[in-house]
Amino acid sequence: MLHSRRQFTLGLGALALPGVTLASTQQAAWPFLKPGDTIDVIAPSSPVDLPHERYEIIRAYFKNTPYNVNIPEDLIEPTSPLDEANTIEKRVAFIHAAFNSSSKAVWAIGGGGWGTRLLGELAKLPRPQVVKPLLSYSDVTGLHVFCN
């Protein structure tokens, strides 16, 4: 008996369809977070209001969990005239550092329409060697393309 949509989908690989080759069912996976694991915070798109106050709210929240959080103090330095979270170079550097650190997950804070502007620079970098979950909402589809 199938217990999930994923099991059903993976089972489709056993079907013989004339002229159709299915992609490999081998997918990258990450381990569950464990107490003591670190989550790196990035801001790939728009800045959040009052960033240093937001950092403290995030840190206070994580004090009540078994996880650690890493937020670079200069993560958000809004640019003008476009009001991005930081320069393209710095946002790419933070993303690269987060996906190549010893953290076990990456959390993208903020949303907005600027994340896709990073794809050209991210394409110049090697894909991360370690698969990590990317926690986010809004405008990080490009990051999923980069890291998966």
N, C-alpha and C positions, 0 to 999 in steps of 0.2 A: 504494500500500500504506500502511495506517495504521501508525504507529510508536508510538503511545501511546494510553492511555485518553482523554486530553484531546482528541486529534485525533478519536477516534471520537465523543466526546460533542459536540464542536463540529460535527461532520458531521451530527448529528441535526437541526440547524437547517434542513437542506435537505429534510427529510421533510415531506410534506403530510399532516397529520392533521386530519380534519374537526372543526371547533370548537375546536381547540387552538392557542393562540398561545404560542410559546416566547419566553422572555425573551431579551434581547439577548445575543449571545455576546461582546460587548466587555467585557473585564475589566480592572480596574486592574492594573498590573504595576510592578515596581520594577527598577532596574538591579542587576546583580551587584555585590557589595561589591568594592572595589578597595583595594590597599595605601594606607594613610593614612586610610581612612574611619573614622569614629567610630561606636561603638555606645553608645547611651544605656541605662543600667540603671534599671529601675523595680522597685518592690515593691508590687504592687497588693493583695496578700492578707495572708497571715500573715508574721510576721517570721522571719528566719533566725536560728539560734543564733549568738551572738558576732558581730554584724554587722561590726564594724570589722576583725576578723580575717578574715572572709569577703571583705570588700572587698579586703584585701591579697592574698588568694589569687587573686581574680579579676584584680587588676591584674598580679600576677606571671605569671599564665597569658598575659595579653595582651601582655606584654613579649616573648614568644616568637612572636608573630604579627605580621603586617603591619598590624594594626588598632589603633586607639586605643579606649579605653573611658572613659566618663564616668559616675562614680558620685557623686552628691551625698552629702556627709558626713552630712547629717541625713536621709537617705533612710529609715532605719529607726529609729523611736523608739516601741517597743511601747506600745500602749494597754492600759488595764485597764478593765473586767474581761474584755473580749472578746479580748485579745491579738491585735490587728490590727497590721500593720506600722507604721502611723502613723494619724493622724486621717484621716477621710474627706477633709477639705479639703486636707490636705497631699498625700495620695496622688493626688487628682484634679489638683492643681497640678503634681506631678511628671510625671504622664501627659501632661497638656496641654503642658508644656514639652518633653518628649521628642519628641512627635509634631510639634512646631512648631519644633524646633531644626534645625541644619544637619547633624545626624547622618544616617546612611544606614540605620540599623536600630535597633530597640528590643528589649531583652532583659528579660523579666519574671522576676525571681528569686523563689524561694519559691513556695509553693502554699497550699492551704487553702481555706476556704470563705467568704472575705470579699470577694472581688473583685466579686461581683454587687451588693453594697451600694453600689457606686460609680455604677451606671448612671443613677440619678436625677440626680446632679450632672453626669455626663458628658453627659447628654441636653441640658443647658442650654448646652453649648458647641458651637461650630461643628465639623463634622467636619474632620479634618486635610486641608490642601490638597495635601500631598505624600504619596504612598503609600509606606509603609515596611514591611519585613517585621517581624512581631512574633514573636520567638523566646521560647518558653515551654513550660510544661507545667502541667497542673492549674489549673483555675479561672480561665481568662482568656477564656473564650468571650464573655463580655460585652464585653471589650475589642475582640475581633474584630468584634463588631456595631458598636461605636462607630467603629472606624477603617477599616472597609471599606464 
